[in-house]
Amino acid sequence: MSSSQTNSTVNRTNSTAPVIDFDKFKPTRSFLAARKRKNAVMTIIISLAFVIALIPLISVICTTLFYGIKRLNLNFLSYNMTYVIGGMPTPSGGYGGILHAIVGTIEITLCAMLISVPIGLMCAVYLVEYAHKGKFANAVNMLVDVMSGIPSIVAGLFAFSMFTMLFGAGTIIGFEGAVALSLLMIPTVVKSSVEMLKIVPNDLREASYALGVTKQRTITKIVLRTALPGIISGVILAIARIIGETAPLLMTAGFIVNTNFNLFKGQMTTLPVYVYQEYSKMSVTCMKSAGSACVPTIPVERAWAAALMLIIIVLILNLLGRVVAKVFSVKSGR
């Protein structure tokens, strides 16, 4: 067939092909106007929801800052409640402090982390990398869900009963409180770590196996490294879950007025317990001979200052977690 015959055939084919009118698919002006109105309404609703969600948070922060900043000073942070009598000033010139509560909060929280993070992370690795949705994995998932819903007082009762059976009646030490808090941390660490490990692409695992890397090394060097920022966020969420607990620590760690650095001997005070103890006093009675040196409302003022310090500690832990996640996260091009 000659080239002229071929061109004529193509021209006849093109001439007989149906012409699609794309203009009829073009949205009408009224439809575009309605869509813009819906978009504007939804934008306003979402913005209002965001503002409403921020109101309680801003209110709590502003209220705590307003009432707590009055007593939050270096003297308050440097001394404990030793030699504090009513609303009278101490020999140091202050009205008592929270040094013992800060030490107790940090030590008990860090000890709870050392217990719960390895256990929760290894449990998550087993559920995602080894179990593959078996019957045992389903049972573990169900138990984790049940543990995440137990009241904190139950965790305290369990730790108190366990230490009573092991070490005798009346055993109240800081490590006991850390064990109680770790029971509350483990479910949060497991669930958040499982979700982070699931979103790691399987292509990374398969590429590692294709290069002859063992499963254990693939998990530790690739899977966990990729999911590290999310895992750290889950750990921070778990810390925020337990750092404000009061009930389990009242029966496991106790309450003292002096500073105790030993987790395994003697009672320890934490900031939430300190706030509860001080706020329950409400006020103290001042004698007329004390004059203006006695502050009748000092317990409430100390409680607000301790609550503000607790918020600051949580903020510092969040910032540290973000820094760690940024430093150890996988960088592009590496």
C-alpha positions in Angstrom: 0.0 0.0 0.0 1.4 3.4 -1.0 1.9 6.2 1.5 -0.9 8.3 -0.1 -3.4 5.5 0.3 -2.3 5.1 4.0 -2.8 8.8 4.7 -6.2 8.8 3.1 -7.2 5.8 5.2 -6.0 7.6 8.4 -7.9 10.7 7.4 -11.1 8.8 6.8 -10.7 7.1 10.2 -10.1 10.4 12.0 -13.0 12.0 10.2 -15.4 9.2 11.3 -14.2 9.1 14.9 -16.7 10.6 17.4 -15.8 14.0 18.8 -16.0 14.2 22.6 -17.5 17.4 23.9 -15.6 18.0 27.1 -17.5 21.2 27.8 -20.5 19.3 29.1 -18.3 17.9 31.9 -17.4 21.4 33.0 -19.0 22.2 36.4 -21.6 24.9 36.3 -21.2 28.3 38.0 -23.8 27.5 40.6 -22.1 24.2 41.4 -18.8 26.0 41.9 -20.4 28.6 44.1 -22.1 25.9 46.2 -18.7 24.1 46.6 -17.0 27.3 47.7 -19.8 27.9 50.3 -19.4 24.4 51.7 -15.6 24.8 51.8 -16.0 28.1 53.7 -18.5 26.6 56.2 -16.3 23.5 56.9 -13.2 25.8 57.3 -15.1 27.8 59.9 -16.3 24.7 61.7 -12.9 23.1 61.8 -11.3 26.4 63.0 -13.8 26.8 65.8 -13.2 23.2 66.9 -9.5 23.9 67.0 -10.1 27.0 69.1 -12.5 25.2 71.4 -10.0 22.4 71.9 -7.3 25.0 72.8 -9.4 26.8 75.4 -9.1 24.2 78.2 -5.3 23.8 77.6 -4.6 27.5 77.6 -6.9 27.9 80.6 -5.0 25.3 82.6 -1.6 26.7 81.7 -2.6 30.3 82.4 -4.3 29.5 85.7 -1.4 27.4 86.9 1.1 30.0 85.8 -0.9 32.8 87.5 -1.2 31.0 90.9 2.1 29.1 90.8 4.6 31.7 89.7 4.2 33.5 93.1 6.1 30.8 95.0 8.2 29.2 92.3 11.6 30.6 93.1 15.1 29.2 93.8 14.5 28.7 97.5 11.3 26.7 96.7 13.3 24.5 94.3 16.3 24.1 96.6 14.7 23.0 99.9 12.3 20.3 101.1 9.7 20.4 103.8 12.0 19.7 106.7 11.6 22.2 109.6 8.4 23.6 108.1 5.9 24.6 110.8 2.5 25.9 109.7 2.8 29.1 107.8 6.0 30.3 109.4 9.2 30.9 107.4 12.0 28.4 107.7 15.6 29.3 108.7 16.5 29.5 105.0 14.0 32.4 104.6 11.4 30.4 102.5 8.3 28.5 103.3 9.3 25.0 102.4 10.1 23.5 99.0 9.8 20.7 96.6 13.3 19.4 96.2 12.4 16.0 97.6 9.3 15.8 95.4 11.3 16.7 92.2 14.0 14.0 93.1 11.2 11.4 93.7 9.3 12.3 90.5 12.4 12.1 88.3 13.8 8.9 89.9 10.5 7.0 90.0 9.6 8.0 86.4 13.0 7.1 85.0 12.9 3.7 86.8 9.4 3.1 85.4 10.8 3.9 81.9 13.7 1.5 82.4 11.2 -1.3 83.2 8.4 -0.6 80.7 10.2 0.6 77.6 12.3 -2.5 76.9 9.4 -4.8 77.8 6.9 -2.9 75.7 9.2 -2.5 72.7 10.2 -6.2 72.6 6.5 -7.1 72.9 5.7 -4.9 69.9 8.6 -6.4 67.9 7.3 -9.8 68.6 3.7 -8.9 67.6 4.7 -7.3 64.3 7.8 -9.2 63.2 7.3 -12.7 64.6 3.7 -13.5 65.6 2.0 -12.7 62.3 -1.5 -12.5 63.8 -1.5 -15.9 65.4 -3.7 -17.0 68.3 -1.1 -16.1 70.8 -0.7 -12.7 69.3 -4.4 -12.1 69.4 -4.4 -13.1 73.1 -1.5 -10.7 73.8 -3.3 -7.8 72.0 -6.4 -8.4 74.0 -4.5 -8.4 77.3 -2.7 -5.2 76.3 -6.1 -3.6 75.5 -7.4 -4.7 78.9 -4.3 -3.4 80.7 -4.6 0.0 79.1 -8.0 0.4 80.6 -7.3 -0.7 84.2 -7.6 2.0 86.9 -4.4 3.3 88.2 -5.4 2.4 91.8 -5.5 -1.3 90.7 -1.9 -1.1 89.6 -1.0 0.4 92.9 -2.8 -2.3 94.8 -1.0 -5.0 92.7 2.4 -3.5 93.4 1.7 -3.1 97.1 0.4 -6.7 97.4 3.4 -8.1 95.5 6.0 -6.3 97.6 4.1 -7.2 100.8 4.3 -10.9 99.9 8.0 -10.6 98.9 9.4 -8.3 101.5 6.8 -8.3 104.3 3.9 -6.1 105.4 4.4 -2.4 105.4 7.0 -2.3 102.6 6.8 1.1 101.0 9.7 2.2 98.8 10.3 4.2 95.7 11.0 1.2 93.5 7.6 -0.1 94.4 6.0 3.0 93.0 8.1 2.6 89.8 6.7 -0.9 89.4 3.2 0.4 89.7 3.7 3.1 87.2 5.4 0.7 84.7 2.2 -1.4 84.7 0.4 1.7 83.4 3.2 2.6 80.9 3.6 -0.8 79.2 0.2 -0.9 77.3 0.8 2.6 75.9 4.4 1.7 74.8 3.2 -1.5 73.2 0.3 0.0 71.2 2.2 3.0 70.0 5.3 0.9 69.0 3.1 -1.6 67.2 1.6 1.1 65.1 4.9 2.6 64.3 6.5 -0.7 63.3 3.5 -1.5 61.0 4.1 1.6 58.9 7.7 0.8 58.2 7.6 -0.3 54.5 8.1 -4.0 53.8 10.4 -3.0 50.9 13.1 -2.0 53.5 12.9 -5.4 55.1 12.9 -7.3 51.8 15.9 -5.2 50.5 17.8 -6.0 53.7 17.1 -9.8 53.4 18.1 -9.7 49.8 21.5 -8.4 50.8 21.9 -11.3 53.2 21.3 -9.4 56.4 19.9 -11.5 59.3 16.4 -10.9 60.6 17.6 -9.7 64.0 20.0 -7.2 62.5 17.3 -6.0 60.0 15.0 -5.3 62.9 17.5 -3.5 65.1 19.3 -1.5 62.4 16.6 -0.8 59.9 13.1 -1.3 61.2 13.6 0.1 64.7 15.8 2.9 63.3 13.1 3.9 60.8 10.3 3.8 63.4 12.4 5.5 66.2 10.8 9.0 66.0 7.3 7.5 66.4 8.4 5.1 69.2 9.9 8.0 71.1 6.7 9.9 70.7 4.8 6.9 72.1 7.2 6.8 75.1 6.7 10.5 75.8 2.9 9.9 75.6 3.3 7.0 78.2 5.4 9.3 80.5 2.7 12.0 80.3 0.2 9.2 81.2 1.9 8.3 84.4 3.9 11.3 85.6 0.7 12.9 87.1 -0.5 9.8 88.9 -1.3 10.2 92.6 -3.3 7.2 93.9 -0.9 4.4 93.1 2.0 6.3 94.6 0.2 7.1 97.8 0.1 3.5 98.7 3.4 2.3 97.2 5.9 5.2 97.5 4.4 7.1 100.4 5.0 10.6 101.5 7.9 12.1 103.5 9.2 15.7 104.1 12.9 15.0 103.6 14.8 14.2 100.5 15.4 10.5 99.7 17.7 9.6 96.8 17.5 5.8 97.4 14.8 4.0 95.4 15.2 0.8 97.3 15.0 2.2 100.9 12.5 4.4 102.5 9.5 6.3 101.3 9.7 8.9 98.5 7.6 11.9 97.6 6.5 12.8 94.1 5.1 16.1 92.8 1.5 14.8 92.3 1.4 13.4 95.9 3.0 16.7 97.2 0.3 18.7 95.4 -2.4 16.5 96.8 -1.1 16.7 100.4 -0.6 20.4 100.3 -3.9 21.3 98.7 -5.8 19.0 101.1 -4.6 21.3 104.0 -6.1 24.3 102.3 -4.8 26.7 105.0 -3.0 26.9 108.3 -3.8 28.8 111.5 -1.5 31.8 112.3 -1.2 33.2 115.8 -1.5 36.9 116.2 2.0 37.1 117.6 3.4 35.8 114.3 2.5 38.9 112.5 2.9 39.2 108.8 5.6 36.5 108.7 3.0 33.8 108.8 1.1 33.1 105.6 -2.2 31.2 106.2 -2.7 30.3 102.6 0.8 28.9 102.1 -0.3 25.2 101.5 -2.4 26.2 98.5 0.4 28.4 97.1 2.9 25.6 97.4 0.4 23.3 95.7 0.1 25.6 92.7 3.8 26.2 92.5 4.4 22.4 92.5 1.8 21.9 89.8 3.5 24.5 87.7 6.9 22.7 88.2 5.3 19.4 87.1 4.1 21.1 83.8 7.6 22.4 83.3 9.1 18.9 83.7 6.6 17.4 81.2 7.5 20.2 78.8 11.3 19.5 79.2 10.7 15.8 78.7 8.8 16.5 75.5 11.6 18.8 74.2 14.2 16.2 75.0 12.2 13.5 73.2 11.9 15.6 70.1 15.7 16.3 70.1 16.5 12.6 70.5 14.1 11.7 67.7 15.6 14.3 65.4 19.2 13.2 66.2 18.6 9.5 65.7 16.0 9.6 62.9 16.9 8.3 59.5 18.2 11.2 57.3 17.5 11.3 53.6 20.6 10.6 51.5 22.3 8.5 54.1 
